[in-house]
Amino acid sequence: MNSRKILPFFSYIFHPIFISVYAALIYFYLNGSYFSNPEKYFAIFQIVVITILLPILFYLGLRTAGKVNSVMISEVSQRKIPLIIQCFLTILLIRKSITLDRFPEFYFFFLGGLLSTILALIFVFFKTKASLHMLAISALTVFVIGLSIHNQTQNINMIAIFVLMHGVVASSRLEMKAHTNKELVIGFLLGVIPQLLLLRFWL
């Protein structure tokens, strides 16, 4: 099968909207013994609602209103409202669900995600588009590495897979002509830097 036909598939699998759920599954898999099953399921349920279902509803509303024309939101001018909505939803999540006292490591992951989103929004006002796919997967990768260090576990295979996925997702975005190399690098840096800066608070 032609790899060029397969690559776009990864843009959907690693769409930013799913990254928080992936992070939740990894977090509770690696830290499962610290939480009861009902606690884990309820947290994941809240994350699904706030990071997937609500954004989809907002997207449908924006699409109906003609504010966006694609689920990938490729136009820079169309990114302001979705990114602002994402900021408010993330604030809601870390204030009401993934709190510092109950899920400290996960709290800082979302706080880093909030900072990354704000930075991406600032870039939009300067007519610059950052790759949100690269932002999301790079933030998740740093989080997984941080968990490995924090728990003193050897998650080499998992980390290697996510590092590999950086290349696959970047190739996917280039194949779909959604981003330039510069936009991919900006997205990568916006995802990595806030997570690295916040590592010191929970490692």
Summary of the structure (lengths in Angstrom):
residues: 203
radius of gyration: 16.5
end to end distance: 43.3
largest distance: 49.2
contacts: 635
relative contact order: 0.14
helix: 78%
strand: 0%
